[in-house]
Amino acid sequence: MLFSGNGLAISAFVVWGLMPLYFQYIPNVDIMEMMAVRILVSIPLVYVLLKAFSIPTSRVWRAMKDKRTVFLCFMAALVNFISLFAFAWAATSGQVLAASLGYFINPIFSIVLGVLFLKDRLSPFQAIAVALSVAGIGCQVVYYGELPWLSLVMGGAFALYGLIKKYLTLDAMSSMMIEMITMVPFAVVILLGHLWSETSVFNSGDSTTMLFYLFAAPVTLLPLVLFSVAVTKTSLVMIGFIQYIEPTLQFLLAVVVFGEPLLEIKIISFSLIWIGLLLCIMDITLSRRIHKVVSN
C-alpha cells in the first residue's frame, strides 16, 4: 500500500500538510536567504535522483539547448519560488490558515486556468464551485477591506506552476533540474548580497539556523518526488481527491497547534469554498461513473 500510487500520493500530501511544523520553528529565519540555499543544495540532490531513476543527464543538457524549454522551466521555477516563498512567510509569521486557504482554492484556480488556456469547458458543478469560491473570498474582502493576497498568491502561483508543466514534454526530474539551474544566478546574487551586508547566517555562525536552511532542500523536494512518482502510478482523479489532505492538515495545525484565531468570517469563507470543492468532487465522481457506463 505504501509504495502504491495512492500510498505515495498520500505520503506526498501528508508531508506537504505537515511542512508548517518545519518552517514555524526555524530560529532567526531569513526566508530569501533560505530559499537561495535551497536552490543551490537542490541541484546535487536532483542529480542523485536522476541517477536513481536511471534518467540520463544527457537528456537535461539536450533540453537546455532548446530556448522554449529553458524559458518554460524558468517560468515554472519562478512561480514555484513565489509560491514556496509565500508559504514559508505564512508559516513563519503565524498565518498558516492563509496557507490552508490558498491550497484549498488552488483547484479552483486550476479550473479557471484550464478554461482560459487549455480550452476546457466548465461543467455546471464547476461553475457553481468557482462562484462559491469567489463568494468566499468576497466575504473576506468585505470584512477586512482587502483581498486575501497571501492565499491568492499561493493558490494562483501553484496553479500556474501546474499549467506551465502542461506545456513541457520533459520528465519531471529533468525539468526539475533545469528549473533549479535557471534559478542559480538569482540564488548566488541573494547569497552574495547577504554576505556582503553581513546579514547572512553564514556570517553569524548560527549553526542551528544553517542546518535548517540546508535541510529545507530535501524537506521540500521529498513530497515533489513522491508526487511525481505517484502521478505515474495512479489516476489524476485519485490525486484530485487525495490532495485535500494537505490544506486540511494545515488548517488543523493552524487552529489546534499554533492557536490561530478562527474568526466567524473565516468559517463562512472556508465553508463556501468547501462546498464548492465538494461539488467538484461530486462532478468528478459522476463523470467517472458515466464514462464507465458508456465504455461498458
PyMOL commands that set and color helices and strands:
alter all, ss='L'
color gray80, all
select helices_A, chain A and resi 5-18+20-24+31-52+57-63+67-92+96-117+124-144+149-166+172-196+201-204+207-233+236-242+245-257+264-295
alter helices_A, ss='H'
color red, helices_A
deselect
rebuild
show_as cartoon
